[in-house]
Amino acid sequence: MTAVTTTEDRWQLSALAAVITVTAIVSSLGAPLVPQIAESYDVSVLTAQWTLTATLITGAVATPILGRLGSGRLRRPVILGGLLVVLAGTVLSALPLGFPLLVTGRTLQGVGLALVPLALAVARDAWTGRTLTTRLSLLSVTTVAGAGLGYPITSTVASLAGTSGAFAFGAVLVAATWALAVRFLPGTDAGAPQPVDLVGAALLTAGTICLLLGITEGEHAGWASAGTLTLFAVGAALMATWIGWTLRVERRGGHPLVDLALAARPGVVGPHVVTFALGWACTGCSRWWCWWSRRTGAPATGSGTASPWRA
């Protein structure tokens, strides 16, 4: 391997790490800013939490769809296009155009959550053997580090420049990452794009939205309210229909949106359960922090962030 090749190889790893880190930081922008957004836009904290919920809904829906679209030689174009969508979302959120457009921007930013598995797939295409193992481990740690960095970085920037400044900072990071990815993100000519199960995508999207809306509205309207129970019932019915449809596609030798047979293998179930628990823990901590800020009137951003553990 020549020195030039070594340098190119390092830049490729840097581009993948930047995609994962920046999308994680941008995706976490909403949680620590919720109380400040509520104050800036004169909405309740529960309403302001839509800046977090909208991102999570988009990420949950976009991940399997982009994962299928970004197969084979389309992986690089899908990642670059996804970064542009995230960039548009951060720019829209940074502009003082009102709360509805802020939520719209946060919705677009949720696409970034779907880019992480695609970046890991690019790594599997680019390297093999021990190098692949080492770099996948590094990129996996980068995923967690990016989410962790999002909270202190966002709080610091928001304390200095406000919520618009925090999103503008995110836009700068995404733009720089896109430029780096355009130059160094490796691509491949191998592998034909796989077909997208549009019926499965529609069922999964509708079911996920109903379930997440039920969880969101349950806190506000009550867990036993008619609206909440209806959302849960419709969401459960849609998800059950999606599972049945997916199993049918698998039996016919088709290409389901999610390979449920693979997801149910013993070596895969454990990591899925752990990831699910961590996701719930992160979401619960975010909502708990918003509840504490609302209860105590403590600021939720800035280097002088009030803490519930302080006297």
Beta strands, then each sheet from edge to edge (+ up, - down):
end
